[in-house]
Amino acid sequence: MQRRPPPLANIVTLGVQNFDAQRNFYRQLGWPQAFDSDDFAVFELRGALLALFPIDKLASDAHAQPEPGRGGIRFSIIINVDTPEEVDEFAARVRQAGGKLTKNPIDAEFFVGRDAYFADPEGNYWEIACAPTDNPVAVASRRAAGLSPPPTRVNRGGKAGPGGKKK
């Protein structure tokens, strides 16, 4: 069996109820902002990124129910992969390991790229995402982890990726 490097999982997305207030809070902490739009903000941390996304849109993206308290989706951890095929391969491994895919691999609904969502056996949500190499959040994610950019791949057009969510 071929050994694979461990996944790059250094973006934590919080589903927030009051996007503007939350974004302002993290800005006031002085955390550098890697990306900003009307409904998606990403802050750089040392080795990781914190993303804020309205809870209803996070739930829609994951094909799950929003839950402002306990249960349901309140956050997801994004695992960045380098190719669209890796999204499918990782999703297959998740299914084989007993995880529940809540969103099968598809062309992403909220950014240019490919993604899937899964819940681990205790209901913690993860997104497997592949975005173009020029996506500002994917670039910041690799930089935060001390990694160089992946080889250039074909951009299927459009805007950003995980973190460059479309409205």
N, C-alpha and C positions, 0 to 999 in steps of 0.2 A: 504494500500500500504506500502510495506517495505521501510523504510528510508535507503538510502545508504550514505556512506561517500562521500564527494565531491571527484572528480577525482584528481589524482596526476599529475599535469601538470607543471613541472619545468625544461623542457629541450626545449630550443629554438634553432632550426636548421636554420642557414643562408645558402642559396644557394649562393655560391661565384663563381666569374668568374676566379680569380687567387688564387687557393687553397694555394699554397706555400707562396705567399706574405701575404695572410690573416692569415695563421697559424703563420707565423713569427711575424706579428704585435701583435697578442694576446700573443705570447710567450714573446715578448719584454715588454709587460705590466706587466709581472711577474705573470700572472694567472696560478695556478697549472693545469697541464694537467692530466686528468683522463684516456684518451685513445688517441692513435695516430696510424695512418696507412698511406698508400700512398695517400688515398683520403678521409679520415674521421678523424677529430680531435675533442676532447671534452675537454673543460676547465671548471674547477670547480669555481663556484661563491658561495656566501653565500646564500643558499636556492635554487639555480638553477644551471643549466649547460648550457653552450653555445656550440653548435655543429656547425662545419663547414663541408660542403659537396659540391662538385662541382655542380653548378646549373643544368647542364644537367642530372646528375645522380639523383638529388633531383626530378626534373620534371619526369624522367622516373619512379622513385619509386612511385610517387603520381599519375601516369597516367595523367599528366597535361602538359601544354606547359611551357617551361622556359621563363622568362621575365626579362631581366636585368634592365628594367626601371619600368614603372608602369603597373599594370595588370599582369595576370598569376601568377605563383608561384615564390616567392623569398625566402620564409621561411616557416617553419611549426613548430608548437608547439606540442611536443610529450606528449601524455597522457599515462602514464604507468599503466597497469592493471596487476593483479596477475595471471590470468589464460587465456588460449586461448579462452575459452567460453565467458569471459568478453569482449573480442574484438567484438565478434558477438553481444552480448547484447547491448553494447554501440552503435555500428553501427545502430542497430535497433531503439534505442532511438533517434539518430541523424536524421534518416530518418523520424521518426514520428514527430519530432519537426520542420521539414522543411529544414534540412540541405541537401546538395547534396553530396552523396558518389561518390568520383572520383575513388576510388579503393575499391571494396567490400572486406570483410574480407577473407584473404587467408593466406597460409603459406608464410611467408615473402620472398621476392625476394633477398634482400640484407643483411639479417642476419638470424640467426636461431631463429625461433619464429613465431608469427602470427601478422599480422597488417592489417590496413585499413586506408584510407585517406578520409577526408571530408572537404568541404568548408562550412563556415557559410553563411548566407544570403548575406553578403557583400563581399564574396570571400576570406576570411581569411582561410588559410589551417591548418588543424590539422591532426596528425597521432595518431591512437590508436594502441598501441604496447604492446605485451607480449613477454618477452625474458626469457630464463632460469635464475634461481636464482643466478647462478655464473657469469652472464654477467657483465663485469666490469663497463659498463655505467649504467645498472640498479641498481647495488650496489651503485655506486656513487650518483645516483639520489635519492635513498632512504636516504642515509647518509646526503645529502645536505638538505633534508627536515626534518631531525631529526627523521626519522622512522627506526625501526629495519627491518632486512631482512624479506621477506614474508616466509611462510612455504615452505620447499623444495618441488619441484615438479619434475616430470620426465623431464630430458633433452633429447630432441629429437636428440641429437648429434650435432656435428659441433662446430662452433665458436660463437662469441659474438652476441649481440642483438642490440637494438637501440643504435647506437654508435659503435658497433662492426660490422659495415657494411661490407659486402663482396664486393670484387671487381667485 
